[in-house]
Amino acid sequence: MDNLQAGDPKYLKRRVKGCTLDVHPTEKALVVQYEVEATILGELGVPMVGERKECQKIIRLKSLNANTDISSLARKVVEECRLIHPSKLSEVGTGKKGCEASINSIDEYVELLYEDIQEKLRGATLIFQLARNPDNLEELIQNETALGALARVLREDWKQSVDLATTIIYVFFCFSSFSQFHGLVTHFKIGALCMNIIEHELKRYDLWQDELQKKKKAYILSRKHEKSFRKYQSLLTKQEQLLRVALCLLLNLAEDTRTELKMRNKNIVHMLVKILDREDEELLLVVVSFLKKLSIFLENKNDMAEAFAVEKLARLVPCEHEELLSTTLRLLLNLSFDTSLRSQMAQAGLIAKLSSLLGNQSPQLSMCILYHISMDDRFKSMFADTDCIPQLMKMVFECGEERMDVELISLCINLAANKNNAQVVCEGNGLKMLLKRAVKLKDVLVMKMIRNLSQHSGPTKSLFLDHVGDLAAQISEEEAEEFVIESLGTLANLTIPDLDWALVLKEYNLVPYLKDRLKPGSAEDDLILEVVIMIGTVSMDDSCAAMLAKSGIIPALIELLNAQQEDDEFVCQIIYVFYQMVFHKATRDVIIKDTQAPAYLIDLMHDNNAEIRKVCDNTLDIIAEYDEEWGKKIQTEKFRWYNGQWLEMVENRQMDEAGEPFLYREDGESFIGNGDILERPDLFYSADGIMGADGAISPEFYADFQNGELGPTGYLSRY
């Protein structure tokens, strides 16, 4: 050493003393506690300065399991760790000396809690070893001194040592695993302390992130950055272990809803959602389990929506950790009952992610979430761009003749209501196979799915031409009503120009069945309504309309109208049948001259239901155009009603406002006096968009009506 003066330090002597072994409280590891004595010697070897430092080394035994050869592992540890003297081989192999705790020595362990941090950790670890055995808990709970000392150390020193805080919380976690000991944990306010610790650690995590980013920019990819990152990873591992045990303890205490409410008031939901960004799967499992428990309460669910929990949960789907995946799906299922959260799921790409899980052994959870998302029309079309529908169709056909899971067919029914999805379903032999199953097994739900498929215009509807006979054959008294309802509903949707309805009615002798079912009380109302809708569909055809009129169906419809006059759906659909029939000369004459249908229509022209008024007005306009006598009656009724409305308005104004300024001028003369003419609009409402210039029906109107889109009230909807 250059320029050394007499007495300058020349040598450094280092000795390791007092090596002791402990079992790590939470990991598969040994904790080596030792003391380093460093002495600086002068030139003549005389000690000048001496210093002692207590140190700790953790030897992680990742390969340790039930089948491990302990003796071989112990030898390897002693050989590779110079801190452990070979004489301690048996101690390493058997876990003796400080590693095995005795309930009889509890007072000694408590004494350690009054020493320095390392001794406190040692004492807490030994007590934790006792608490891990449930048989010791009853005795430990009697030792209030020990538990009070642990609570005090946690309260005072948790910021000093993460290991110490983790170990003490583990002790109280052991108690929290049993409901009868929750009072003890609450007595020492461990729950509130854990909340404070979690909040503090999350803030520390944010600081670490900021510091790491700054160093990353400064060091780029230098070794200094690598060293900082390794240190960060070490700190992160310890912190996540602390968070995990603290959250496990809180989750146990949350059995009491009052305690859970206190946690919510301290922002537990937002804390949990923030931790969802972590990578440790065991920690994530605890967090997701906690959120799942909390999600059953509206306020907690709203907090999760506010914190965008769905977006963070989406990254966990799929994942290789089976229990974490299952718990995440159960949480998402709870959240999927909320409309806004279903929207977040769709936007987070969960439709495709969940669809990828349908091929798993237990796809029910994914299917239930997808079913909830499919309830919203906004998201139905998204399914067509995923592998969901092919997967579902495969599952349907794999059922063979066995009963199909209700979740599976319910999702299929919802998806079939979208045009793009319907095209995917019907690809190849999709429609043919579905019909085959429905007819063979008399499967009402599959037929309901087929009915939804049949409502879409374009190529999908045309595919049904080959199956009209199969559907018509199901319309009989021998079949169950529910199955007939769906079959009728499917046929009624088939507004296909190339379909010869007259041939179908004759070949399957449907007219007598349809007429008999129009009798009030002959069947359930749902079936009778489908019969009316079916008649409306086939009445588009001239020959069919004539066949039905000749059979006496119109009087039967009027009788049904009388019986169901309070049911807007029935009234609207029956009037629609009249509307269809007045387009054909043969049936128009029957309607106008041989029945009282026009009179009923006049009575209904001012109905409270906008859909009924609209269909009624357009039917009467056609009748008025072709029959002068009825035209005058219709005009008179419209004028009478309009006049009555006007007079009622005037009377109400005179009663409400003395000296009505709107009816009289400043000179007192009436606005409508002195020869002034009160103008009124044309009494005949135009049929814009319904009637063409030649009096023919507009295809757009018919399509709108069949699709239930005639107006906003939805009375024409059949689904």
Helices and strands as residue ranges (DSSP letters): E 11-23, E 29-41, E 47-60, H 70-80, G 86-88, H 89-94, G 103-105, H 106-112, H 117-131, G 134-136, H 137-142, H 144-157, H 162-176, G 179-181, H 182-187, H 190-219, H 223-253, H 257-265, H 268-275, H 281-294, H 298-306, H 309-314, H 322-335, H 339-347, H 350-355, H 364-374, H 377-380, G 381-385, H 388-398, H 406-415, H 419-425, H 430-441, H 444-454, H 459-462, G 463-467, H 468-472, H 481-492, H 501-507, H 510-517, H 525-538, H 542-550, H 553-563, H 568-581, H 585-593, H 597-604, H 610-626, H 628-656, H 699-706
